[in-house]
Amino acid sequence: MAEKISIGNTMYIKVKVMPSSRDESFIKLKENTYRIKVREKAERNMANNRVRTLLAQSLNISENKIHLISGHHSLSKIFSVS
């Protein structure tokens, strides 16, 4: 689930990730709530990197501006966007 929380110039996004999915998708469950499915496995940071790429594409910004804040080894993650 992804909630967008804005503090100053930084936006925080909560994401529920489903790794090793058959198809990739960026599902909006309700306003500011998303579930992201990726094909990559939850190994060696592969799924996290793919989620970061999908977030950058959906927000039309560079991947350099998106950072994983928490949830490195969890399905629920928080990303910051500056």
N, C-alpha and C positions, 0 to 999 in steps of 0.2 A: 504494500500500500504506500502510496507516495503522497505526502502532504507537502505543500509548498509553504514554508514559513520564511518571512523576510525580516531581517534585522540589519538595518543600515544598508550597505551596498551588497551584503551577502544574503543569498537565498539558500535555505536548507530544504532538501527534498527527502522525504521518507519513502523508501521503496521496498516492496516485497518481491523477492527474486525467486524464480522457479528455474533452476539450472537443469541441464540435460533434457530439455523439452524437445518434442518432435518438431515443432514449428516455433519460430520466433514471433513474439507479439508484444505490443505495448498497449495494455488494456486499461482503459479508464473505467474504474468501478463507480465512482461518483466524483463530484467536484474535488479536484486536487488529490484524488486517490487513484493510484495505478498499481497494476501487477505486471511485471515484466518477465516474459519467458524468453530464455536464451538456449541455444543448442549446446553451448560449451558446458563442460563439466565443472563442478565446484572444486577444481584442483588447480594448484599453481597459479592462482589469481586469474584464470582464464575467464570465468563467468563474470567476475567483477570488472574486468577490462571491457568485456562486450557490453555490459550494462552501461558503463561510462560512455562508450561510443554511441549507443542508442540514445542516451540522454542528450549528448552533444548534438546529434542529428535532429532530435525533436525540438530542441531549444534554439537551433541554428547558431551555435557558438562553438568555439574551439574546445577540444578535449582538455587542453591545458587549464581551462578555467573551472573544471569539475574535479573535486577531490572527495575521496571516500573518508568520511570522518569516523564513523563507527559501523560495526557489523562486518568486519573483515572475514570472520568465520561463521557468520550467521546468515539466515535467509532474509532477515529484516535489516535494512541498511539505511544510513543517513549520509547523503552527499551534500557538499556545499558547492554553491555556484557563485563565483565572484565576477 
